[in-house]
């Protein structure tokens, strides 16, 4: 099972990597839940 970060800085880093991945791969993630714009709020 996946281990999620516990520290705030690592959580924010994970969110940034997810946002970058969603934007870089729209063919793989055509309609992600919330979307990258929502995650940036």
C-alpha positions, 0 to 999 in steps of 0.5 A: 500500500502507498505511504503518504507524506506526513510533513506539510512540506512533503504534502505540498511537494506531492501536490505540486508534482501531481499538478505538474503531472496532470498538466504534462500528461493530459492524454493520460489524465483527461479529466482528473478529479478536481483538476490541476487548477483546483489543486493550486487553490 
